[in-house]
Amino acid sequence: MLFTQEAAPSGKNKTSAKKNVITIIVAVLAVAAVLAAVWLYRNPPQEDDASALGNPEQLETVELARTITSIPYMSTDFDNVFYTADAAGNVLFYEFNGTDFVELAETGTMELSVPLSGQHIPANIHYIERDGHICGYGVFSTDGSTDEDVYIYSFMMFKVTDLPTAYAADGRCLLLAHSDRTQAYAQEPVWEESYIVNRADGSLTRFLSENNRTVGISGAMREDFCMITDEALTATGAAIPFFSSRNHEQSADGNTPIDIYTKNDSRELSVALDVADCYVKPLSDNAFAFIRETDGGFRTVRYENGEESVISSFYATYDSSYIRSGDYLLAKEDGRIYTTYDTTVITPQDYKINPLVFAVSPDGKYVVMAGTVANALDYRIYVYNTETGASVTYTETNYATHGNMRFIDDTTVMFYVINVDGYENVVLDLSAIR
């Protein structure tokens, strides 16, 4: 597994691991219960008794699958196709057939040598190829089976994908990499490195420039010099937004300011200073939306042709009072959901939950939230149909941490729950909520 702290125990270690996990869970639940109580004090239900919450439905009535694995299923660039990857570099692909995850044969592998910080990091990429598109993954880890001598990096996650539309070329693809082990299962990873791969000979050239790149605190080349996200790469024009702290001194606490640059053919230009996080939404005509914190809160901003314009302003704390999922912002106080790139607002009905994660369907029809209500043990899944105004609240018997909530298609949502046995992958069908 990639995270030793989240590994599912086995053999003689399982009993002691369960005791440790139970102890941790009890402590976490005590803190969570206090936080839930504070939130409810500020946001009480309309009535005094539990009937105000209605009669929650059983989650099993909309479940398509609930599968426990040692590694969570992670999304790929292909619809209904998922992958798992461990520290030894083993990568497997699965296709969800509506009721189960069925192992899928890979198309092939790439053996690459990635030049970084004066070293050559081995990358064994397993990939799927469909209809002229490619997506694949690989892991380098000193915890795995590799025998290569890499001294600075103990971990590297790799992804192979299509080049952005404006840079596509026959026989070429894009290799992305990051060295942050805590992002191994991140739904929106931030890639530190990007290379163009010549598939004919396996040679690599830089996609983003390294000019004036300096050594960071770790002794490696600064990992915050040319960061990019999967969503940024969906830009259809030549201007590809990416993130950099190159104009700031790197801080040990990780709070170095982040600026947005654009790659436009061979030029790289600074276009937006001091943004809230590594999030950008490409729009038409080389425009994009991003988020910037202000003295009293934060705002969503549109950048186009060298000009910034405010989309919406918010007067609360970003990433606590408001949480983001993809291109949506959820106000935890009243449940309203705002798009990051325009002024659309979704106002869910019968909102009585302290949301911890949420997702909106690709067509905007369904909103799903997971969180607590009366206390940390009162976990619920809330679903809202934006077209009809109907909402349903489901009981969730597993109140451990929920993660990576995302839609597989317009009516199917997926998340995982971490517990002592591993990762419980849950798939729900929302089509009956009308």
Buried (B, 14 or more C-beta within 10 A) or exposed (E): BBEEEBBBBEEEEEEEBEEEBEEEBEEEBEEBBEEBEEBBEEBEBEEEEEEBBEEBBEBEEBBBBBBEBBBBBBBBBBEBBBBBBBBBBBBBBBBBEEEEBEEBEBBEEBEBEBEBBEBEBBBBBBBBBEEEEBBBBBBBBEBBEBEEEBEBBEBBBBBBBBBBEBBEEEEBBBBBBBBBBEBBBBBBBBBBBBBBBBEEEEEBEEBBBEEEBEEBEEEBBBBBBBBBBBBBBEBBBBBBBBBBBBEBEBEEEEEBEBBBBBBBEEEBEEBBEEBBBBBBBBBEEBBBBBBBBEEEBBBBBBBBEEEBEEBBEBEEEBEEBBBBBBBBBBBBEEBBBBBBBBEEEBEBEBBBBBBBBBBBBBEBBBBBBBBBBBBBEBBBBBBBBBEEEEBBBBBBEBBBBBBBBBBBEBBBBBBBBBBBBBBBBBBBBBEEBE
